[in-house]
Amino acid sequence: MRIEFLGALALVTITVSPATAGTEQFSVISGGKKVGHLTASRTGNKIVIDYDVKNNGRGPTIAETVSVDLRGLPTAWTVTGTTTFGSKVNEQFALSRNTASWNDSTGKSSVTVREPSLYIAQGASPYASGLYASALLKDPDMAMAALPGGVIRLEKGEAVAIAGTTGTLAATAYTISGVDLTPDTVLLDGRGAMVGYVTPDFIMIRAGFEGEEKRLRGLAAKWSTDRYVAIQQQVAHNYVGPVRIRNVRIFDPVTSALTAAMSVIVRGKEIVAVESLDSPATPGEVTIDGAGGTLIAGMVEAHGHLGQDDALLNLMAGITIVRDMGNDNAVLDTLIDSMDSGTIGGPHVVRSGFIEGKSPFSANNGILVDSQSAAIDAVRWYGARGYWQIKIYNSMNPAWVPAMVAEAHKLGMRVAGHVPAFSTADAMIAAGYDEMTHINQFMLGWVLKPGEDTRTLFRLTALRRLPMLDLASAPVQHTIQSMVDGHKAIDPTVGIHEQLTQNRDGIVPPGDVDFFDHMPIGYQRSAKKALIDVSAPGDDAAYRGAFEKIMATIAMLHKRGVFIVFGTDTGGSFSYHRELELYQKAGMTPREILKRATYESTQYLGMDQRMGSIAKGKLADFFLVPGDPTNDLKAIKTIRMVVKDGTFYYPTEVYPKFGIKPFTTVPAITMPRPLR
């Protein structure tokens, strides 16, 4: 299951274990606030589940009935409801003798089962993973074939004592892996029943134990860190002495062209020389053969909500800088320390201070405020801690924004954000925003009616109105001209809007086509699920038309000289490559896109003195591809090597740690001969 709790697509799977009888109740807690529940009622081998989460104005609602055999394997399963963004769920599974059959958003399928196998539900509630854990505990090696594919595994972790209203409970941490990109951590009691599911950002916990939220999130962070520390030790290469990368053409952002074949020499964290190809090597060098490929400075993902699970994957995509647009501040600081020290692999981070107004629809992230004075205090808190900018969110009182902007600018910070509910992009531009966040936030003011509330899913479903919009109309042109006159930037996150409007059940998403077959089975099944409901007459065409209008608006902004910031809000990595690709539809050339993703983005962030291009004295932050992305941007999707702070990584070694089939090979590496 993929469930969103925060503004970004922070996707997680929650694990519970079935009760022997009766009813189990769980609380879902995010940002210290209860945002949902799960209730599972068991009678004999039949379990009825009610699951509902609402955070940031949205969330899944799922009802299901599942039957299990004596081994704990599901034999019948029905799932109905809606996903986080509102698409409908209607899934059935049945096991009859040796035939397993199912019907979900990918279509109907059936297989002959020749060994004990676990059906991995596509749209089920969190209780599903509890069933998996229960069944795997009964298996001698805690591993089993998964349906429709792959192998699911359970691994025992640390013992944990949890205090609750009924006393202290002894639990054990387990990880479930093998189906999706990253494993999930669950807590089970001595009976093998679910106690909680934990992440560094939020928890789901058995009723009565909610007071352990903060400590359990800390433990989850430790366990996650331990995993990524181990991976880092296996895949990070820190060579002794200089490293000469031979026979590479360098993307030069000044000319937006490739150089002749060159050699780049790295020593420690820095580039110490860029030399002609015929320059001789010196004794003691490591030599890496670039094979005529292209070396490109590390790219900037400007709309992330970074966590440990996507940090290394971002780096493997050639992203060496992530602008984080809102997070648990303490968790992010710990993550940054770990990445900067090289303890785990990940990009450099530019922090945005997330500020949200308190309301029933608040995002539980960053700092929540209930007055203008509290909002200004939040700005000052971020300023005192070196944040690059503040980000204002949906439930903020628009009347407080000018004072917040003034304080941020006084402290040397920029201001970006959503358009607060019941306001408009025009008002936020006038209030002093430096950057507008999300193209839907920017455009909705042209089609909303007074009083319509964008703190809910309506800020997405209202996109259905865009096909009727006249982009030559006075309101549209006024807003765009205000952006031009005010030298404002925009972070469109166009890729997530493609997913919202174009993804359909059973079809590989347009943005996933180039890597879909390399991903684990759980990812593939989730990807073939629409994000929004398009079942009403006319909605399919309306949403498709909305994306065409979005792309036309972005093209207009680009043509008028508005600075477009490249960010995804979907975790970066593979979706970042699609983000860049989409800007070709807005009239940008591959050369313009590469320049914007590297040098111009570091200029925008004030980091170009040390990053953004490949030159002597700059940080060794770059990546190697075998093709020429200035002619075919898709070349950036086949990365052979990534270097960050002088540490060398080869994606072919990293991807199997996430269940991903590699795309290419490791370049030829020659180690220096030992001195005699």
N, C-alpha and C positions, 0 to 999 in steps of 0.2 A: 504494500500500500504506500502511496505517496501523499503526505498530508502537509499542507502549508499552515504554519502558525504565525509567521512574521511577514513583513512587507515583501522581502525577497522570497524566492522560491526555495526556502530552507526545507528540503524534503527529507522526511524521516519515516521509519517504520517502528511502530510501538508494539511491544510484546507482552502478552498476558498468557497465563496458563489456566486451563479449565478447572473449575471446582469439582469436587467429588459429588456434591449435591448442593441444592439451595442457590443462593444468589450472591454474586460478588459485585462490589461497587468500587469504582476508581475515580479519582479526580485528576484532571489535566490542568497543570499549573504552568503559566508562562509569565515571566516578569513579576513573580510573586503574587499573581492574581489567578484565581480559578477561572478557566475559560471553557471548560467542558467536562463531560462525564462519560463513563462507559459502565453499563450494567449488563451482566451476563447471568441469565437464569437457566439452571440445568434441571432437567427431569429425566432420569435414566440416562440414555445415550444421546439425548436431544438437548441442544443449547439454543436459547433465544437471546439475541444480543441487541441492545439499544445503544447507539453511539452518537454523540453530538458535540461538536466543538465550534465555538464562534469567537474569533479573535480578529481584530482589525477589520471588523464588519463583514467577515466571511468565515467559512469553514464547512467541513463535511457533515452530513447527516446520513447515517447508515442504519438499516435494519436488516437482520439476517437470521437464518435458522440453519444450524449445522448438526449433522448426526455423525458420530464416530464409532468405530468398532473397538474391540477389546485392546487393540494395540495403540489406540488413540488416533488412528488414521481416519480422516474424513471420508465418509461414504456417500453423503448427500449434503449439498450446500446451496442455499439461495441467498442472494445479496441484492438488495434494492436500496435506492436513496439517491443522494446527490453528492458530487465531489466538492472540493473547496471552492471552485469557481462556478459550480452550478450545473455541470453536465450530469446527465442521468446515468445511474448505475442499475443494470438489470442482468445479473449473472447467475448461471446455474451450473452445478457440477453433480455428477452421479457416478458411482462405482458399482457396477453390476458384474458379479463373477470376476472375470479378468479383463473387463472392458471399462476404461475410464473415458467419460465424455464430458465436455463442457461447452458453454456458450457465453461469450463475453464480448467486449467491444472489438476484439480481433476476429470474431466470427465463431463458427462451430468447428469443434475438433474432437477426435477420439483416437485412442491408442489402446493396444493390447498391453496390459501390465504383466510383466514377467517376474517382478520382484517387488517387495514392499516399497511403495512410493508415496510421497507427500504431494498433494495438489497445492500449488501456491496460488492463492486467490488473487485476482487482479484488483478487485474493487472492494474487498472486505474491510471490516473494521479492524482495529488493533488486536482484537481478541484472536485473530488468525495466528499470529506469531506465538501466542500462548499454546495453541494446539500443536504447532510445530515443535516447540520446546518439549512439551509433554511426550510427544511421540519419539523424539530423538533421545530423550533420557532412557527410554526403554530399549534402545538399540545398543548392542555391545560396543560399537565404535562411534556411537553418536553421530552417524552420517547416513544419509539415505538419498536415493534418487529422487529428483524433484520432477513434478509435472507442471508445465509441459517440457521442461528440459533442465539440465544441470544437476548439481549435487548440493544438497543443503547440509550444513554441519553445525554442531553445537560444541562449544569449548568451555570448560569450567574455569572460572576465575577466582577472585578473592572472596572470603567470607566477610559479611557485613552485618553488624548489629544495628537494628533500626528501632528507634524509640517512638511510641505512639500513645494514643489515649488509653489503650488497653495493656500497655506495658512494652517490654522490649522483645523484638522478634529477631530470630537468627535467620539470615538469608544468605544466599550465594549468588555472585554475579556470573552470568553466562553470556557468551557472544554467539550470535547466529550469523552465519556467513554462507556465501556461495551462490546467492541468487541475484543480488544487486551489487552496486559498486562498492559499498562499504558495509561492514558488519553492524549489528545492533546489539546493544547491551541491555540485558534484562536481569531483574532480581527475582529469584525463586525461593520459596520457603522450603522446609524439610520435606513437604509432601509433593514438591514439584509444582506448586501452585504459584501464580503470579503475585509478586509483591509490588513491583514497579518496573518502569522502563525509564532509563536515565540518559540524558545528554548534557553537555556543558551549558546548554541554553534553556532547557525546560525539562520537566519530568511528568510522568504519569505514575501515580502512586495509589496504593490501596487506601480506601477511606479510613481516616483515623491517624494516618502517618504523614499528613500534609506538612507538618512542622519540620520535617527533615529535608525540605526542598533544597535549601542552600547547600547543605553538606553533601547531599547526593549529587548535585550538579558539580560540586568540586571533585568528588570521586570520579564522576564520569569524565571530567576533563583530564584527570590523572591517567585513567585507563586508556583514553584515546591518545594522550600524549605518549604513553609507553609504546603503543602500537606504532605510531609514526616515528618515534625515536629509533625503533628497531628497523623500520623500513629505510630511514635515512642512513643508518650505518651500513646497509646493504647496497644502496644505489648511489650515494653521493661519493664522488671521486675528487679528492683533494691531493693533487700531485705535488711532489717535492721538486722544486726547481721550476724553470720556465716551461710553458707549454706553447708550442708553435703549431698553429692551425694553418696548414698549407693549402694552396690551390682553392681559394674561395674568392668569389666576387662579392663585394660589400655594397649593400644598399646605402647610397649617399643621400641623406635627406635634403642637402643643399641643392643638388642637381636633380633629385628624384630619379636617379639612374644608377645602374650598377657600374662599379669600377672594373678595371681589368683584373685578372687573377692576381691575388695578393697573398701575403702571409700576415697573420695577426698573432702577436706574442703576448701571452698573459703571464704575469708573475704576481702571486698573492691575489688580492682582490681587484687589481687594476690591469688595464691594457698598457703595456710598457712600450709597444712598438707596433707600427703598421708598415710593413716592408714590401718591396717588390718580390715577386715570386722567385727570382734567381738569387736572392740574398741567402748566403750560406747559414746553416744552423750552427749553433755554438755547442760545445761539449756539455752534456748533462741535461739536454732538453728532451721533453716528451714531445713527440710529433703526432699530430692528428691529421689524417688525409681528408680534406674537404671535398675531394673528387669533383671539383668544378662547381660545387653547389653555391648557394647564396647565404651570406651571413647578414642577419638583420638585427638591429638593436632591439632589446626587449620591449614588448608592447605594454600599453596601459589599459587595463580594464577599469573604466571610470564609474561603474555602478555595481559594486559588489556588496555582499553582506557576508564577509569571509568567516569561514570556520575551518577547523582542522581537516575535515573530510574533503574539502575542495581546494585546500591550499596547494598541495603538491600537484594536483591535476591542473590547476591554473598555470603553475610553473612549466609543466610539460607541454602546455599549449603555447609557449613562448611569451607568456605574460609575466613580466618581472616587477610590475607595479600594479597594485589594486587600490583604487580609491574606495574605501569602505563607506557606505552611505547610511549606516545605522546598525548598531549592534548592542549587545550587553557590554558596557564599557570596560568593566573589569576583565571579562573573558577575553575581549579583543586585546587588551594590553598584555595579558599573559601570552597570547598567541604571537603577538608581534615580538616579544622578547625571545620566544623560542625560535622563531624564524630568523631573526636578525643575528642570533648567536650561532645559527647553524645546527641547533639541536634537532629541529625538524626542517623539512624542505618547504619553502613557500616564498611568495614575493615580498617586496617592500610594500608597506602600507601607508597610505595617506588617510588620516582620520577625519570623518565628518561627525559633528556633534548633533545627534538626533534629538529634537525637541517636539513633543506632542502635547496637545491640550487634552485635559481629562474629559471623557464623555463615555457613554455606554459603548461606543465604537472604537475606543482608543486602541492604538497599537501599543503593546506592552514592551517598550523598547526605549533605550536611552533614558531621557528625563521627561516625566510627565508633569505638567504645570496646570494650575487652576487660577492664575491671575497674571496680570501684566508684570508686576514686580517679580513674581516667581519666574516668569519667562526670561526677564532680563538677568536675573541671578543665574539661570541655566546658561545663558550666553557667556556670562563672566566665568562660570565654572569651566566651560570648554576653553575659553581664551587663556585661562591660567594654566592649562595643561597642554597647550601647544597644538590644538586642533586647527586644521587648515580652514575649515568652514563649519557653519551650522547648517542643518537641514530641518526645515519646517514641514510639519505633517498635517494630515487631513483634519483633525479635530481642533486645530489651533484657532483661537478667536482672531479673525482677520484684523480687528481693531488694534490688536497688540503688535502686529507685524512691523509697522514703521519704527516703533521704539526698539524692537529686537534688532532690526537691520541697522539702525543707527549705532547701537551698542557694539554689534559685531564689527562694523566698519571701523569704529573707533579703536577696537582692539586688533585691527589688522586681519580680520577674518572675512572671507567671502560668505555669501548667503545663497543657498539653493533650496528647492523644495517643491512639494506638491502645492496645488492651489487649495487652500483651506475650504471646507464645505461652505456653501452659500456665498462664495466670492468668485472672482474671475482672474484669468491670467493678466488681463489689463490692470486690475487693481494691484496685483503682486509686482508687476513690472514697475508701476508707479510708486509702490512702497519701497522699491530699491533692490529687489532680487537681482543677483548677478547672473543667475542661471535658472532656467525652468527645468523641472524634472518630469520626465515621461511625456510623450507626445499626446497621449489621451488627456492628461491634465491641461495641457496647453490648448487643445482644440475644443474641449467640451463646453467652454464658455460660449461658443458660437451656436450651440444646439440645445443647451439646457433652458428650462423654464424657471422662473423665480420660485425659490423654495424647494427645489429638488435637491435631494440629499446625496452627496457623493462620498459619504463615509461608509457606504455599503457597496455591494457588488454593482450597484447602479453606475458607478464610475467606469465600469467595464461594459455592462449591458447597454448603456446609452450610446455606445459606439454604433449601434444599429441605425442611428439617425444620420450618420455622416454621409451616406451616399446622396442625400438630397441637398447637401451643403454646396453653396456656390462660393468657390474659392476667390472669385473676383469681387465678391460683395464687400461693401464698406466695412462691416465689422471685422472681417478676416484681414483685410488690407491694413486696417488701423492697428491691429495687434502685431502683425508682422513688421510694420513700419516702426512701431514702438521698440521692438527688439533691435532693429537696425540702428535707430537713432540713439538708443541707450547702450549700444555695444554689449548686448546681452548674449549669453550662450544658452544652448539647449542640449539636454541629455535625453534623446528621444526614446532610448531602449526599444528600438524598432523590432528587434527579434521577438521579444515577449508579446508584442502586438500581433506579429505574424502567427505565433503559436495560438494566441487567444482567438483569432479570427479565422485561421486557415486549418488548424488541426481537426481531423475528423476520425471517428471511431473506425478502427480496423485498417487505417492507412498510415504508412510511414510518413511522419511529418516532413515537410519540405526541407526544413533545416537539419534533419537527421540523416538524410539520404546517403551522404558521403561516408558516414561512420557507423551507421545502424548495425550492420552485420558484425561489427567488431565488439559490440557491447554484450554484457551478460543478459541472460534470458529475462530476468526481472525488469531490467531497464527497457528492453525491447517491448515487453507487454505493456508497461506503463506508458511508454511513448505513443502507443497506438490507441490512446484514450483521449478523446476530445476534452478540452478544458472547460468549455462552456456549452450550454444547452442550445442547440440549433434546431430543435424539433418543431417549433411553431411555424406555421406557414409563412414563407417569405424570409425567415431569419437566416437561412443558409446564404441566400443571395445578398442579404443586407450586410452580413458580417464580411463576406468576401469583398463587397463593394466598399466597405469601410476601410479595409486595408489599402485598396487602391487610392482612396482619398488621403489616407495617412501618408502614403509614399509620395503623392503629388504635393502635399504640404511640405514634407521634408525637402523635396527637390526645390520648391519655391524658396524655402529658408536658405538652402545652400546657394542658390543662384543669387540671392540678395546679400550674401556675405555674412550671414549669421554663423557664428562658430558652433559647429556640431561636435559634441563630446561623445566618444564611443564607449558605451556601457551596456550591460545586459540585464541586470536584475534577475538572472536565472542561473547564477553560479559561475558564470564565465566559462573557461575551458573550451570545450567543443562549441558551445553556443556563442562564444565570442567570435570564433572564426565565421560563423553564420552572420553575426552582427555586421562584421566588416563587409562580407559578401553582399549584403542587402543594400549597402550604400552605393553600389554600382547602379542599382535601379533608381537612385536619386540623382544620378548624373556625375558621380565621382569616378575618376579613373583608378585603377589599381595603384598607380604611383602616388596619387593624392591620398588614397586611403592609407597606404603604408606610412607616408610622411605624417599624416594626422595621428595614426596609432602609436607612433614612436616619438619623433622629435617635437612636433607641434604640441602633443599632449604633455610632454615633460616641460615645455615652455609654459604652457597654461598652468601647470602645477608649481612652477618656479624651481624645477629640478634639472633643467637642461645643462647646467654647468658640469654635472657629474653623470648624467644619463641621457638617453634618447638618441645617441649616435655612437658610432664605433670610431674612436680616435684615441691617440696616446693620452694617458692621464685620466681617462674616464673609467668608471667602474666596468669590470668585465661582466656585463649583463647583455647577452645576445643569444640568438639561436640560429641553427643551421638547417636549411632545407635543400633537397637535391635539385629542385627546379628553379624557375625564374618567376617569382610572384609579381614582378612588374608587368609581365605579359599575361599571366594567368594567376589570379589571386588564390585559386584553390591550392597552389603549391604550398601555402603556409599550413595546410592540413596534414602534411607528411614531414614531420620534424624528426631529424636524426639526433640532434644534440641541443641541449639548453645549458647555458652558463649563467650563473647568478652569483655575484660577489666572488668570482673566481672559482666557484665549485662547479664541477662538470657533472651533468646528468644525461643519461641516454634513455629516452622514453621507452624504447624497446625493453629495457630492463625494469622499468617502473610499471608499465601498464598491467602486466600479469598480476601484480599485487592487488589490483582492483577488478580482476576478472575480465580485463579488456585484451583482445587479441592485438598484438603490435601491428603497426602500419608499415614499418620499414626495418632497416638494419642498423646496427651500431657501426659508426665509421671505423676505418682501420687505424689502430693506435700502435705506435712504436715506442717502447720504453727505452730510455738511454742505457747504453752499455755500462756495466759496473766498472768503476775505475780500478786499474791494476796497480 
